């Protein structure tokens, strides 16, 4: 793997980790149950994507 490819993988992992963390925090702070549920689903989606990236490595 080239250094450029490695930087891309690191960026992708960082992005998914950040989105997962932000989604979780936001979901916990929302008072609207429908919106909180939707953001919780986004957290699950980003967790799945992160896990797929890790599995590929």
Phi and psi restraints in degrees (value plus and minus 20) as a CYANA .aco file:
   2 UNK   PHI     -95.7   -55.7
   2 UNK   PSI     144.6   184.6
   3 UNK   PHI     -85.0   -45.0
   3 UNK   PSI     -53.1   -13.1
   4 UNK   PHI     -86.4   -46.4
   4 UNK   PSI     -62.1   -22.1
   5 UNK   PHI     -85.0   -45.0
   5 UNK   PSI     -59.4   -19.4
   6 UNK   PHI     -84.0   -44.0
   6 UNK   PSI     -59.7   -19.7
   7 UNK   PHI     -82.4   -42.4
   7 UNK   PSI     -59.5   -19.5
   8 UNK   PHI     -82.8   -42.8
   8 UNK   PSI     -64.5   -24.5
   9 UNK   PHI     -83.5   -43.5
   9 UNK   PSI     -64.0   -24.0
  10 UNK   PHI     -82.0   -42.0
  10 UNK   PSI     -61.6   -21.6
  11 UNK   PHI     -82.4   -42.4
  11 UNK   PSI     -63.7   -23.7
  12 UNK   PHI     -83.9   -43.9
  12 UNK   PSI     -63.2   -23.2
  13 UNK   PHI     -83.8   -43.8
  13 UNK   PSI     -62.1   -22.1
  14 UNK   PHI     -84.1   -44.1
  14 UNK   PSI     -61.1   -21.1
  15 UNK   PHI     -83.7   -43.7
  15 UNK   PSI     -67.7   -27.7
  16 UNK   PHI     -85.5   -45.5
  16 UNK   PSI     -57.5   -17.5
  17 UNK   PHI     -83.3   -43.3
  17 UNK   PSI     -64.0   -24.0
  18 UNK   PHI     -82.8   -42.8
  18 UNK   PSI     -65.7   -25.7
  19 UNK   PHI     -84.9   -44.9
  19 UNK   PSI     -58.8   -18.8
  20 UNK   PHI     -82.4   -42.4
  20 UNK   PSI     -67.3   -27.3
  21 UNK   PHI     -83.6   -43.6
  21 UNK   PSI     -65.8   -25.8
  22 UNK   PHI     -84.2   -44.2
  22 UNK   PSI     -61.6   -21.6
  23 UNK   PHI     -82.2   -42.2
  23 UNK   PSI     -63.9   -23.9
  24 UNK   PHI     -82.7   -42.7
  24 UNK   PSI     -67.4   -27.4
  25 UNK   PHI     -81.0   -41.0
  25 UNK   PSI     -66.1   -26.1
  26 UNK   PHI     -84.8   -44.8
  26 UNK   PSI     -63.7   -23.7
  27 UNK   PHI     -79.1   -39.1
  27 UNK   PSI     -58.9   -18.9
  28 UNK   PHI     -90.8   -50.8
  28 UNK   PSI     -47.0    -7.0
  29 UNK   PHI    -110.8   -70.8
  29 UNK   PSI     -39.5     0.5
  30 UNK   PHI     -91.8   -51.8
  30 UNK   PSI     123.6   163.6
  31 UNK   PHI    -118.2   -78.2
  31 UNK   PSI     -40.9    -0.9
  32 UNK   PHI     -97.5   -57.5
  32 UNK   PSI      94.5   134.5
  33 UNK   PHI     -83.1   -43.1
  33 UNK   PSI     -55.3   -15.3
  34 UNK   PHI     -87.1   -47.1
  34 UNK   PSI     -66.0   -26.0
  35 UNK   PHI     -87.2   -47.2
  35 UNK   PSI     -59.3   -19.3
  36 UNK   PHI     -82.1   -42.1
  36 UNK   PSI     -60.8   -20.8
  37 UNK   PHI     -84.2   -44.2
  37 UNK   PSI     -63.2   -23.2
  38 UNK   PHI     -82.1   -42.1
  38 UNK   PSI     -65.7   -25.7
  39 UNK   PHI     -85.9   -45.9
  39 UNK   PSI     -54.7   -14.7
  40 UNK   PHI     -82.0   -42.0
  40 UNK   PSI     -57.6   -17.6
  41 UNK   PHI     -86.3   -46.3
  41 UNK   PSI     -57.1   -17.1
  42 UNK   PHI     -83.9   -43.9
  42 UNK   PSI     -58.5   -18.5
  43 UNK   PHI     -80.9   -40.9
  43 UNK   PSI     -64.3   -24.3
  44 UNK   PHI     -81.6   -41.6
  44 UNK   PSI     -59.8   -19.8
  45 UNK   PHI     -83.8   -43.8
  45 UNK   PSI     -64.1   -24.1
  46 UNK   PHI     -89.0   -49.0
  46 UNK   PSI     -51.4   -11.4
  47 UNK   PHI     -84.7   -44.7
  47 UNK   PSI     -63.0   -23.0
  48 UNK   PHI     -82.8   -42.8
  48 UNK   PSI     -63.6   -23.6
  49 UNK   PHI     -83.1   -43.1
  49 UNK   PSI     -64.6   -24.6
  50 UNK   PHI     -80.0   -40.0
  50 UNK   PSI     -64.7   -24.7
  51 UNK   PHI     -83.0   -43.0
  51 UNK   PSI     -57.2   -17.2
  52 UNK   PHI     -84.9   -44.9
  52 UNK   PSI     -62.5   -22.5
  53 UNK   PHI     -80.3   -40.3
  53 UNK   PSI     -66.0   -26.0
  54 UNK   PHI     -83.7   -43.7
  54 UNK   PSI     -59.8   -19.8
  55 UNK   PHI     -83.1   -43.1
  55 UNK   PSI     -58.2   -18.2
  56 UNK   PHI     -86.4   -46.4
  56 UNK   PSI     -47.4    -7.4
